[in-house]
């Protein structure tokens, strides 16, 4: 029986009104206080003309006000559009226009009504609309292959299924979950609602980037019990300070391939820790499969992505879209309670990616990822079918980055790909063909920073005479020359 985020939260607030719902550097809020404050904000939104089904942008740093804003938008019957305050203005303007937002909470943007999250003057008397499980909860922008980001439509029921009675993690009212992911990244969906809809405490990390050297103190001082880190941050944390994980009962990771040597190192250092590898595109609400790594499990060469979540179905299909036998590689299709409504204003792309299974008529999201299902039902990830890749948990369509590079007048053509630095880090590298005699890499990097979020700005630039091409006319990313990591000219 699906419910809404708002009803599930109100039930928690009624059950444990005095329990701490969230804490941050600025202070903490009980469930009752968070309920009252978000009610007041929802009333303000309604009085400002926000109607059920409207989109409201939320552009705030990690703070109690951020959580109040997300909950307030949902209580007003609207959907939130999370915006990273660090994103370049041109990208934010595009997202605000594309989403037809009726109002912005937080940062001021010209042409839009802006609301600040002020402490409530008293209990709100505004009657709030009823919200249904099928109503839109948020729009989240992901990288788009055409050079324009696309927006995924997630409903209330998708979120409540993710965090209600989860079969991949144990969350009780005694838990404290760290909120570390950017709000525009769907790991934040698990961190915030996974805590609040289970009566636990969401602990907000300070605004900005938390360094690996600082994370241990943050986890210990806040008595964090459940932590989610992208694979890249997970690896770096183990390299820098593996003792940071002591005190947690569960660490979850994913968003990229997880290194077996790092998992071994962490198991040796903190044997009692439950390590979970999660997998799931934004279109399937954070996780679709998870693997709880056994204490004595022999991982071989790769960490599996595991078994499907509650009320989720994962099918491996062949090129014709027919299910294959266990052990046979194919494309991963995801069905069930966490599959998004589709893409905002993109019916063509929705029809292409959200399809009906010919064998049962059920609706599935085609991931474009390759995998196989073992006889025991555990799924193993085998890489992308197309060129899309992930870096630090963020999905990147190379086409979007390449389009931005070629918009610079000094660049004729460009290609981007991930390469592994000698330190073990994976980095985004751009290979560019100049349009004339000159190429000022500093100016090019500034151009990228002005148009792309930081994870889509290349870490290094390699000038080439031409890009290698495959037989079918596509850029041959595998044939791009390896960067000279020792050359100062690679970096800007």
Residue pairs with C-beta under 8 A, 6 or more apart in sequence:
2 133
2 156
2 157
2 160
2 161
2 337
3 133
3 156
3 157
3 160
3 164
4 74
4 131
4 132
4 133
4 135
4 156
4 157
4 160
5 71
5 74
5 137
5 156
5 159
5 160
5 193
5 197
6 71
6 74
6 75
6 131
6 156
7 131
8 160
8 164
8 197
9 35
9 71
9 196
9 197
10 35
12 31
12 196
12 197
12 198
12 199
13 21
13 31
13 32
13 34
13 35
15 199
16 31
16 173
16 199
17 30
17 31
17 32
17 35
18 30
18 31
18 32
19 30
19 31
19 173
19 199
19 201
20 28
20 29
20 30
20 31
20 201
21 28
21 29
21 30
21 31
21 33
21 34
21 195
21 196
21 201
21 202
22 28
22 29
22 34
22 64
22 67
22 195
22 196
22 201
22 202
22 203
22 204
23 29
23 201
23 202
23 203
23 204
23 222
24 62
24 63
24 64
24 203
24 204
24 206
25 204
25 206
26 63
26 64
27 64
28 64
29 37
29 64
29 68
31 199
34 67
34 68
34 71
34 196
36 120
36 123
36 124
37 68
37 72
37 119
37 120
38 68
38 71
38 72
38 75
39 72
39 75
39 120
39 123
39 124
39 128
40 72
40 120
40 121
40 122
40 123
40 124
41 68
41 69
41 71
41 72
41 75
41 76
41 115
41 117
41 120
42 72
42 73
42 75
42 76
42 124
42 126
42 128
43 124
43 125
43 126
43 128
44 72
44 115
45 56
45 72
45 73
45 76
45 78
45 103
45 115
46 76
46 126
46 128
46 129
47 126
48 103
48 113
48 115
49 102
49 103
50 56
50 73
50 76
50 78
50 102
50 103
51 77
51 78
51 102
52 76
52 77
52 78
52 129
52 131
52 135
53 77
53 78
53 79
53 135
53 136
54 77
54 78
54 79
54 101
54 102
54 103
55 78
55 79
55 80
55 81
55 99
55 100
55 101
55 102
55 136
55 139
56 73
56 76
56 78
56 79
56 80
56 81
56 101
56 102
56 103
56 104
56 105
57 80
57 81
57 82
57 83
57 95
57 96
57 99
57 101
57 103
57 104
57 105
57 106
57 109
57 112
58 66
58 69
58 70
58 73
58 80
58 81
58 82
58 83
58 104
58 105
58 106
58 183
59 83
59 84
59 85
59 92
59 104
59 105
59 106
59 107
59 109
60 66
60 69
60 85
60 105
60 106
60 107
60 117
60 183
61 85
61 207
61 208
62 179
62 183
62 204
62 205
62 206
62 207
63 204
63 207
64 204
65 106
65 117
66 183
66 204
67 192
67 196
67 202
67 204
68 117
69 80
69 105
69 106
69 117
70 80
70 82
70 183
70 192
71 196
72 105
72 117
73 79
73 80
73 105
74 80
74 131
74 137
74 156
75 128
75 131
76 128
76 129
77 128
77 129
77 130
77 131
77 135
78 102
79 135
79 136
79 137
79 138
79 139
79 153
80 137
80 138
80 139
81 95
81 96
81 99
81 101
81 138
81 139
81 140
81 141
81 151
82 138
82 140
82 183
82 184
82 188
83 92
83 95
83 96
83 104
83 106
83 107
83 183
83 184
84 182
84 183
84 184
84 453
85 106
85 107
86 182
86 453
86 454
87 184
87 453
88 449
88 450
88 451
88 452
88 453
90 450
90 451
91 149
91 451
91 452
91 453
92 109
93 109
94 148
94 149
95 141
95 149
95 151
96 104
96 109
96 112
98 151
98 344
98 345
99 139
99 151
99 344
101 112
102 113
103 112
103 113
103 114
103 115
104 112
104 113
104 114
104 115
105 114
105 115
105 116
105 117
106 114
106 116
106 117
107 114
108 114
131 156
132 156
133 155
133 156
133 157
133 160
134 155
134 156
134 157
135 155
135 156
136 153
136 154
136 155
136 341
137 154
137 155
137 156
137 158
137 159
138 154
138 189
139 151
139 152
139 153
139 154
139 344
140 151
140 152
140 154
140 184
140 186
140 282
141 149
141 150
141 151
141 152
141 184
142 149
142 150
142 151
142 152
142 282
142 395
143 149
143 388
143 394
143 395
143 396
143 397
143 400
143 456
144 150
144 397
144 399
144 400
145 388
145 397
145 399
145 400
146 399
146 400
147 399
147 400
147 402
147 403
147 404
148 400
149 400
150 343
150 344
150 346
150 349
151 343
151 344
151 345
151 346
152 282
152 283
152 340
152 343
152 344
153 340
153 341
153 342
153 343
153 344
154 189
154 285
154 340
154 341
155 340
155 341
157 337
158 285
158 337
158 338
158 339
158 340
159 189
159 193
159 285
160 193
160 197
161 285
161 309
161 310
161 311
161 312
161 336
161 337
161 338
162 189
162 190
162 193
162 194
162 285
162 286
162 287
162 309
162 338
163 171
163 190
163 193
163 194
163 197
163 198
164 197
165 310
166 194
166 309
166 310
167 290
167 307
167 309
167 310
168 276
168 278
168 287
168 290
168 292
168 306
168 309
169 194
169 226
169 250
169 252
169 276
169 290
170 249
170 250
170 274
171 177
171 194
171 195
171 198
171 200
171 226
172 198
172 199
172 200
173 198
173 199
173 200
174 200
174 225
175 195
175 198
175 200
175 201
175 225
175 226
175 249
176 195
176 200
176 201
176 202
176 203
176 222
176 223
176 224
176 225
176 226
177 191
177 194
177 195
177 200
177 201
177 202
177 203
177 224
177 225
177 226
177 227
177 228
178 191
178 203
178 205
178 218
178 219
178 222
178 224
178 226
178 227
178 228
179 188
179 191
179 192
179 195
179 202
179 203
179 204
179 205
180 191
180 205
180 210
180 227
180 228
180 229
181 187
181 188
181 191
181 228
181 230
181 393
182 188
185 393
185 394
186 282
186 285
186 286
187 228
187 230
187 255
187 286
187 393
189 285
189 286
190 228
190 252
190 286
190 287
191 202
191 228
192 202
194 200
194 226
195 201
195 202
196 202
200 226
203 222
203 224
205 218
206 218
210 218
212 233
212 236
212 237
212 239
212 240
212 241
212 244
213 240
213 241
215 237
215 241
215 244
216 241
216 243
216 244
218 224
219 227
219 244
219 245
219 247
219 248
220 244
220 247
223 247
224 247
224 248
225 247
225 248
225 249
225 250
226 248
226 249
226 250
226 251
226 252
227 245
227 248
227 250
227 251
227 252
228 251
228 252
228 253
228 278
229 237
229 251
229 252
229 253
230 253
230 254
230 255
230 256
230 392
230 393
231 253
231 254
231 255
231 256
231 257
231 258
231 259
231 393
232 255
232 256
232 391
232 392
232 393
232 425
232 426
233 392
233 393
234 251
234 253
234 258
234 262
235 258
235 259
235 262
235 424
236 425
237 244
237 245
238 245
238 262
238 265
238 266
238 269
239 262
239 424
242 265
242 266
242 269
242 270
243 269
243 270
245 251
245 266
245 269
245 270
245 273
246 269
246 270
248 270
248 273
249 272
249 273
249 274
250 273
250 274
250 275
250 276
251 266
251 273
251 274
251 275
251 276
252 276
252 277
252 278
252 290
253 275
253 276
253 277
253 278
254 277
254 278
254 279
254 280
254 287
254 305
254 393
255 390
255 392
255 393
255 394
256 390
256 391
256 392
256 393
256 426
257 302
257 303
257 381
258 277
258 303
260 299
260 300
260 301
260 302
260 303
263 275
263 293
263 299
263 303
264 299
266 273
266 275
267 273
267 275
267 293
267 295
271 295
274 292
274 293
275 292
275 293
276 290
276 291
276 292
276 293
277 290
277 291
277 293
277 303
277 304
277 305
277 306
278 286
278 287
278 289
278 290
278 291
278 305
278 306
279 287
279 288
279 289
279 290
279 305
279 306
279 379
279 381
280 286
280 287
280 288
280 289
280 334
280 338
281 288
281 334
281 365
281 367
281 369
281 395
282 340
282 395
283 334
283 339
283 340
283 353
283 354
283 365
283 367
284 312
284 334
284 338
284 339
284 340
284 365
284 367
285 338
285 339
285 340
286 338
287 309
287 338
288 308
288 309
288 312
288 314
288 334
288 338
289 305
289 306
289 307
289 308
289 309
289 312
289 314
289 379
290 305
290 306
290 307
290 309
291 303
291 304
291 305
291 306
291 307
291 378
292 306
293 299
293 303
302 380
302 381
304 374
304 378
304 379
304 380
304 381
305 371
305 379
305 380
305 381
306 378
306 379
307 377
307 378
307 379
308 314
308 336
308 379
309 338
310 337
311 336
311 337
311 338
312 334
312 335
312 336
312 337
312 338
313 334
313 335
313 336
313 362
313 364
314 332
314 333
314 334
314 335
314 373
314 379
315 323
315 332
315 333
315 334
315 335
315 357
315 364
316 323
316 324
316 328
316 329
316 330
316 331
316 332
316 333
316 371
316 372
316 373
316 379
317 323
317 324
317 330
317 331
317 333
318 324
318 328
318 330
318 331
319 331
321 333
321 355
321 357
321 358
322 358
322 359
323 359
324 330
326 372
326 373
326 374
326 375
327 372
327 373
327 374
327 375
328 372
329 370
329 371
329 372
329 382
330 370
330 371
330 372
331 366
331 367
331 368
331 369
331 370
331 371
331 385
332 367
332 369
332 370
332 371
332 379
333 355
333 357
333 364
333 365
333 366
333 367
334 364
334 365
334 367
335 357
335 362
335 363
335 364
335 365
339 354
339 363
339 364
339 365
340 354
340 365
342 350
342 354
343 349
343 350
343 353
352 366
353 365
353 366
354 363
354 364
354 365
354 366
355 363
355 364
355 366
356 362
356 363
356 364
357 363
357 364
368 384
368 385
368 386
368 388
369 381
369 382
369 383
369 384
369 385
370 381
370 382
370 383
370 384
370 385
371 379
371 380
371 381
371 382
372 379
372 380
372 382
373 379
373 380
374 380
387 397
387 398
387 399
387 477
388 395
388 396
388 397
388 398
389 395
389 396
389 398
389 417
389 418
390 396
391 418
391 426
391 428
391 455
392 455
394 453
394 455
394 456
396 416
396 428
396 455
396 456
398 415
398 416
398 417
398 477
400 452
400 456
401 416
401 428
401 430
401 448
401 452
401 456
401 458
402 414
402 415
402 416
404 447
404 448
404 451
404 452
404 456
405 411
405 414
405 416
405 430
405 432
405 444
405 448
405 458
406 412
406 413
406 414
407 447
407 451
408 443
408 444
408 447
409 435
410 434
410 435
410 436
410 438
410 439
410 440
410 443
410 444
411 432
411 433
411 434
411 435
411 439
411 444
412 432
412 433
412 434
412 435
413 432
413 433
413 467
414 430
414 431
414 432
414 433
414 467
415 430
415 431
415 467
415 475
415 477
415 480
416 428
416 429
416 430
416 431
416 458
417 428
417 429
417 431
417 477
417 480
418 426
418 427
418 428
418 429
419 426
419 427
419 429
419 482
419 483
420 426
420 427
421 427
421 485
422 485
427 459
427 460
428 455
428 456
428 457
428 458
428 459
429 458
429 459
429 460
429 461
429 462
429 480
429 483
430 458
430 460
430 461
430 462
431 461
431 462
431 463
431 464
431 467
431 480
431 481
432 439
432 444
432 461
432 462
432 463
432 464
433 463
433 464
433 465
433 466
433 467
434 463
439 463
441 461
441 489
441 492
442 492
444 461
444 492
445 457
445 458
445 461
445 492
448 456
448 457
448 458
449 457
459 491
460 483
460 490
460 491
460 492
461 490
461 492
462 480
462 481
462 483
462 490
464 480
464 481
467 475
467 476
467 480
468 475
468 476
468 479
468 480
469 475
469 476
470 476
483 490
484 490
